């Protein structure tokens, strides 16, 4: 098997077009499990089988824990995307980042506006040994190009459909 390689920095080249063009679509199906409620006892499986995990309500929400939850999954996606975007930007600008980490936190909270729920997110980038001004500039520019950061800042285009056909 060939060694894993990062994507090329050319991925940062500007796209000029009138409509978005999907480069990849991840697909996951969630089922309810024993409790019939995915957050409490569900399972999540990707269409290619690479993701297969059990979902469990965390103890903080009255569950048993022992499995992943939507906030962890979103935090993992956000951290991975931000990390990758930062690495590409550093490559393109010739900045070496030998050891760095991106930590993400996604909180499930009560929304005072409507009494229901909301999500909030936080990213922490650890760049040991890097000049503070350079680190701040890299992170600021990464925030501009990371699609997860853009989603949290601007929202996301989405559609909800209903399918009542056979399972």
Secondary structure, 3 states (H helix, E strand, C coil): CCCCCCCCHHHHCCCCCCCCCCCCCCCEEEECCCCCCHHHHCEEEECCCCCEEEECCCHHHCCCCCCECHHHHHHHHHHHHHHHHHHHHHHHHCCCCCCCEEEEEEEEEECCCCCCEEEEEEEEEECCCCCHHHHHHHHHHHHHHCHHHHHHHHCCCCCCCCCCCCC
